[in-house]
Amino acid sequence: MHSRGALCSHVRTISIGLFSLGCAKYLQAMSGRRSAFLLLFSLAIVHVAICSHFRGGIITWRPVLNAEPNTVHFRFKHAWRRSYSSAMHCDYDTIRGRNLIGPDSEWQCVSGCDSSSIASTKFYCTTFSEMEDWSLGENTFTHTFQGPGPFVVSFKGNAWIGLVVGGGDWSMPTTVDLRARTDNGQINSSPTSGTSPIIRLQQHCDYTLPIHADDPDGDEVRCRWAQSGGTDKIVSNPSFSNDECGGVCQALPEARLENTTCRIVFRASTAGWYAVALILEDFLSSGSQQPLSEVPLQFLIEVREQTDGDTAECRTRLTFTDATVDDRHCVAIPPEQMFSASIVVNEEVSK
């Protein structure tokens, strides 16, 4: 799917989950098959935009069945500034040719492993925007660990764009625990999310931003703010301090995160760019306090400056009509086939 930014420019309040690693149950059922590309629709009444260099990412994982013990299949997505370098440039030829692009960096095991480097962070571009200057893509890799763990796999680098709060380095760790679950004796799979990598909001307005999360095992998924340092809940190593967010830990001021519903309540008071760093955790039950796994989700929010004092934007209510594809709908698309869908919105301004 190739985006030229028209969706963001003309339909101001629709976010399609191009960043999605969702449809978890369907992905699990389709594991091992390469005949379809899966797209999760995540419709949210927010703005979308893409800005500079690193724009967020996510990594998820699942055990590989009928393989060597402790073998894990990882899937990650990244968004980058398209013009940052030739390594980030994506166009039609890049997509058709399945050319690897991205930073010359590595996913590293930072806890529990006998070696650090386990995979490249380069990816296959899946969509891009010339107008908004971004490239987005994904890749997968498989790694066999020396035991059941737990392990922490992370991607660290620099730099986020200029932010109102924080900035600089990023750190994206996921915790992998391959010990048998206590409820069914199976190996756990991590949660997934379909949240867009960049969200644009209007200054002086109040927002409730849904973080779409799913779990292939049907576990309860909760969200929390990523933390800098501290003891990991899964890794029982008191000497290990897990940096979950680099320079953007809790960098969204005055925001409130609803842990169980995974919603961010936020008043966009100050214009500028903000980075959001979350950790998604899955639990056996609503009463459980011990997570089974931890997944990083990092994205950007741009608050656009309101210069004329008009708050009509805040009073505008947008609703998707029945002609729009259902929220979080999962579609299997055969390779190299064109896909289209209608997105129709009604706009009402309250007095």
C-alpha positions in Angstrom: 0.0 0.0 0.0 1.5 3.3 -1.1 0.5 6.5 0.7 1.0 10.0 -0.6 -0.3 11.6 2.5 -3.7 12.5 1.0 -5.5 10.6 3.7 -3.9 12.7 6.4 -4.3 16.0 4.5 -7.9 15.7 3.6 -9.5 13.4 6.1 -8.0 14.8 9.2 -9.2 12.4 11.8 -8.7 8.9 10.5 -5.9 6.6 11.5 -5.4 3.3 9.6 -3.3 0.7 11.4 -0.5 0.4 8.9 1.7 0.0 11.9 -0.3 -3.0 13.0 1.1 -6.3 14.1 -2.5 -7.3 15.1 -4.9 -9.9 13.9 -3.1 -12.1 16.4 -5.3 -15.1 16.4 -5.4 -15.1 12.6 -1.7 -14.7 12.4 -1.2 -17.6 14.7 -3.5 -19.8 12.6 -1.7 -18.7 9.4 1.8 -19.3 10.8 4.1 -21.0 8.4 2.0 -19.8 5.4 3.3 -17.0 3.1 0.3 -16.7 0.8 -1.3 -13.7 2.4 -0.5 -10.2 3.7 -2.6 -9.3 6.8 -3.8 -5.8 7.4 -5.5 -4.8 10.6 -7.8 -1.8 10.4 -7.5 0.4 13.5 -9.9 3.3 13.2 -9.4 6.1 15.7 -10.6 9.7 15.8 -7.2 11.3 15.8 -4.8 13.0 13.4 -1.9 11.2 11.7 1.5 12.7 10.5 5.0 11.6 10.0 8.1 13.8 10.8 11.8 13.1 11.3 14.4 10.2 11.6 13.2 7.5 14.0 9.4 7.5 14.3 8.7 4.6 16.6 8.4 0.9 16.4 7.2 -2.4 17.9 8.5 -5.9 18.2 6.4 -9.0 19.0 7.2 -12.7 19.2 5.8 -16.3 19.3 7.3 -19.7 19.8 8.0 -21.8 16.7 6.2 -25.1 16.9 7.7 -28.4 15.7 11.2 -26.8 15.7 14.2 -27.0 18.0 13.3 -26.2 21.6 13.4 -22.5 22.6 13.1 -21.3 19.0 11.3 -18.0 18.7 9.9 -16.1 15.7 10.1 -12.3 16.0 8.3 -9.7 14.0 9.1 -6.0 14.1 8.0 -2.7 12.4 9.8 0.6 12.2 9.0 4.0 10.8 11.7 6.4 9.6 12.3 9.7 7.8 12.5 8.8 4.1 15.1 11.5 3.2 17.3 10.9 6.2 19.7 8.8 4.0 19.7 6.4 1.1 19.3 3.6 3.6 15.9 4.9 4.6 14.6 5.7 1.0 11.6 3.7 -0.2 9.7 3.9 -3.5 7.7 1.5 -5.7 10.9 -0.2 -6.9 12.0 -0.8 -3.3 8.7 -2.5 -2.5 8.5 -4.5 -5.7 12.1 -5.6 -5.4 11.8 -6.6 -1.8 15.0 -4.7 -1.1 16.1 -4.5 2.5 16.6 -0.9 3.8 17.0 0.6 7.2 19.7 1.3 9.8 22.9 -0.7 10.0 22.1 -1.9 13.5 21.2 -5.1 15.4 18.7 -6.5 17.7 20.7 -7.6 20.8 20.0 -9.9 23.7 20.9 -7.8 26.7 19.9 -10.3 29.4 20.1 -14.1 29.7 22.0 -14.8 26.5 25.6 -16.1 26.0 25.9 -13.8 23.0 24.5 -10.3 22.4 23.8 -9.8 18.6 21.0 -11.9 17.3 19.6 -10.2 14.1 19.7 -7.2 11.8 17.3 -4.3 12.2 17.0 -3.8 8.4 13.4 -4.2 7.1 11.3 -4.5 3.9 9.5 -1.3 3.1 5.7 -1.8 2.9 4.5 1.8 2.4 5.9 5.3 2.1 4.9 8.9 1.7 6.7 11.4 -0.6 4.7 14.3 0.8 5.2 13.5 4.5 8.7 12.1 4.0 8.5 8.8 5.7 9.2 5.1 5.1 7.6 2.3 7.0 8.3 -1.4 6.9 8.7 -4.7 8.7 10.8 -7.8 8.9 11.0 -11.0 10.8 13.8 -13.2 12.2 14.0 -16.5 14.1 16.4 -17.2 16.9 17.0 -20.3 19.0 17.9 -19.5 22.6 20.1 -21.8 24.8 17.3 -22.3 27.3 13.8 -21.2 28.2 14.9 -17.9 29.6 13.7 -15.4 30.4 15.6 -13.2 28.0 15.5 -9.5 27.0 16.0 -8.6 23.4 16.4 -4.9 22.6 17.1 -2.3 19.8 18.9 0.9 21.0 19.9 3.9 19.0 19.7 7.7 18.4 17.8 9.9 17.8 14.2 11.0 18.2 13.3 14.3 16.7 13.2 17.5 18.7 10.6 17.0 21.4 8.8 19.2 23.9 9.9 16.8 26.6 12.9 14.4 26.5 14.5 13.1 23.4 17.7 11.6 22.2 18.2 7.9 22.5 15.6 5.2 22.0 15.5 1.8 23.6 13.0 -0.9 22.7 13.2 -4.1 24.8 10.9 -7.1 24.7 11.0 -9.8 27.4 10.8 -13.4 26.2 9.9 -16.1 28.6 9.8 -19.6 27.1 8.9 -21.5 30.3 5.6 -23.4 30.2 2.5 -21.5 31.2 1.0 -22.6 34.5 -2.6 -22.7 33.0 -2.2 -25.0 30.0 1.5 -26.0 29.9 2.0 -24.3 26.6 4.6 -21.7 25.6 3.3 -18.1 25.7 3.1 -15.7 22.7 3.5 -11.9 23.2 0.7 -9.3 22.8 0.5 -7.3 19.5 -0.8 -3.8 18.7 -2.2 -1.9 15.8 -1.5 1.7 16.9 -0.2 4.1 14.3 3.4 5.3 14.6 2.5 9.0 14.4 -0.6 10.8 15.7 -1.5 14.5 15.2 -3.7 16.4 17.6 -5.0 20.0 17.8 -3.8 22.2 20.6 -6.1 23.0 23.6 -8.3 20.0 22.9 -8.9 17.0 25.2 -8.4 13.5 23.7 -8.8 9.9 24.7 -6.4 7.8 22.5 -7.2 4.1 22.3 -4.1 1.8 22.2 -5.4 -1.2 20.2 -3.9 -4.4 21.7 -4.5 -8.1 21.1 -3.2 -11.3 22.3 -3.0 -14.6 20.4 -3.5 -16.7 23.5 -6.6 -14.7 24.6 -4.8 -13.3 27.6 -5.7 -10.0 29.3 -3.5 -7.2 28.0 -2.6 -4.2 30.0 -0.5 -1.1 29.2 1.9 0.8 31.3 4.4 3.6 30.9 7.9 2.4 29.9 10.5 3.0 32.7 14.1 3.9 32.7 16.0 1.2 34.8 14.5 -0.7 37.6 14.1 -4.4 38.2 12.3 -6.3 35.4 9.1 -8.2 36.7 10.0 -11.3 34.6 13.8 -11.4 34.7 14.7 -12.4 38.2 18.2 -10.8 38.1 18.6 -8.0 40.7 21.7 -6.8 38.9 19.9 -6.3 35.6 18.4 -2.8 35.0 16.1 -2.8 32.0 16.1 0.5 30.1 12.6 0.4 28.4 12.5 3.9 26.9 15.9 5.7 26.5 15.4 9.4 26.6 11.6 9.4 26.2 10.4 7.9 29.4 7.0 9.3 30.5 7.6 12.2 28.0 3.8 13.0 27.6 3.1 15.5 30.4 -0.3 15.6 32.1 -1.3 12.4 30.4 -3.1 9.7 32.2 -2.8 6.0 31.1 -5.7 3.7 31.9 -3.8 0.4 32.3 -6.6 -2.1 31.9 -8.4 -0.4 28.9 -5.1 0.8 27.3 -6.4 4.4 26.8 -4.4 7.6 27.1 -6.3 10.6 28.4 -4.5 13.7 27.3 -5.0 17.5 27.1 -2.9 18.9 24.2 -1.8 22.1 26.0 1.5 22.8 24.4 2.2 22.6 20.7 5.1 20.5 19.5 6.2 16.9 19.2 6.0 14.2 21.9 7.2 10.7 22.1 5.1 8.0 23.8 6.8 4.9 25.1 4.6 2.1 26.4 5.0 -1.5 27.5 2.2 -4.0 26.7 1.9 -6.9 29.1 -0.2 -10.1 29.0 -1.6 -11.7 32.1 -3.2 -15.1 32.8 -6.3 -13.4 34.4 -7.6 -10.1 35.6 -6.4 -10.8 39.1 -2.9 -11.7 38.1 0.0 -9.3 38.9 2.8 -11.3 37.2 3.1 -10.6 33.4 3.8 -13.4 31.0 5.7 -11.1 28.5 6.5 -7.5 27.8 6.4 -5.7 24.4 7.5 -2.2 23.6 5.3 0.2 21.7 6.7 3.6 20.8 5.2 6.3 18.6 5.0 10.1 18.1 2.3 12.7 18.8 2.3 16.1 17.2 0.2 18.8 18.8 -0.5 21.4 16.1 -0.5 25.0 17.3 -3.8 26.8 17.5 -3.2 30.5 16.6 -6.6 32.0 16.2 -8.1 31.0 19.5 -10.9 29.1 17.8 -11.8 26.0 19.7 -14.3 24.7 17.1 -11.8 21.9 16.3 -12.3 20.6 19.9 -16.1 20.7 19.6 -16.0 18.7 16.3 -17.3 15.2 16.6 -16.5 12.7 13.9 -18.2 9.4 13.5 -17.6 6.6 11.1 -20.6 5.5 9.0 -21.7 2.0 8.3 -20.0 2.2 4.9 -16.6 2.2 6.7 -14.8 -1.1 7.3 -15.3 -2.3 10.9 -12.8 -1.2 13.5 -10.0 -3.8 13.9 -11.2 -5.8 11.0 -8.7 -8.3 9.7 -8.3 -8.8 5.9 -6.1 -11.4 4.1 -4.7 -9.9 0.9 -3.0 -12.2 -1.7 0.5 -11.1 -2.8 0.6 -8.3 -5.4 -3.2 -7.8 -5.3 -4.8 -4.4 -5.1 -6.9 -3.7 -2.1 -9.4 -0.9 -1.5 -11.9 0.0 1.2 -14.2 2.9 1.9 -13.8 5.2 4.9 -16.7 7.6 5.3 -17.0 10.1 8.2 -19.7 12.4 9.4 -18.7 15.7 11.0 -20.8 17.6 13.6 -19.8 20.7 15.5 -21.4 21.2 18.9 -22.3 24.6 20.2 
